């Protein structure tokens, strides 16, 4: 039986590893909409998808850019 790790959920800070797992396969540069779509395709929770939607930038050149933007919103 698979275990579900709830780290990064329920209002807790989202870990870089968890976020990147949900963005796996993203081709950069990527728009915010590209990231939302990729996260949905990778079965990210609605909370993670919403965090991506609220990022302050509209375009990202790398996973590092995404994490930097996420740090500005938390």
CORQUIBEL-V51750 format. One record per backbone hydrogen bond with DSSP energy under -0.5 kcal/mol. CO is the residue of the C=O (numbers start at 1). NH is the residue of the N-H. Records with the same first field share a line. If there is no record, write none. Layout:
BEGIN
CO=NH ; NH
END
This chain:
BEGIN
3=5
4=6
6=9
9=12
15=19
16=20
17=21
18=22
19=23
21=24
23=26
26=28
30=60
31=35
32=36
33=37
34=38
35=39
36=40
37=41
38=42
39=44
40=43
45=49
46=50
47=51
48=52
49=53
50=54
52=55
58=32
60=29 ; 30
62=66
63=67
64=68
65=69
66=70
67=71
68=72
69=72 ; 73
70=73 ; 74
END
